[in-house]
Amino acid sequence: DNTSKTRFRDYRGRRYAKDKQVARCGNAIPPPFAEALVRANLPGICQSEEIAA
């Protein structure tokens, strides 16, 4: 059985199914991008944190 689902490999060289990669892609958001999203969507919360800091 030669499926294309296992042609991807993780950082250790182990087979890593594409559906598992897609399921975990949300875990790869860089902190600056996440911060920008929060600041854009919740400016009131971010302003009060800046004042407290």
Buried (B, 14 or more C-beta within 10 A) or exposed (E): EEEEEEEEEEEEEEEBBEEEEEEEEEEEEEEEEEEEEEEEEEEEEBEEEEEEE
